[in-house]
């Protein structure tokens, strides 16, 4: 994989991780103020963010294999 493609892959993963961090912070804040309804909804968003991270990592690995020629 070229350096620019590796950088894009890292940037995608970083964006997904930052989203997860934001979702966790919001859940903690909702929990702190005692808003259980919004906290539970936010926990669902955390699960969704974790799924996105898995998808991004899987795609990055697939691209790495493709560009490294290991799959040819």
Order of alpha helices (4+ residues) and beta strands (2+ residues): alpha-alpha
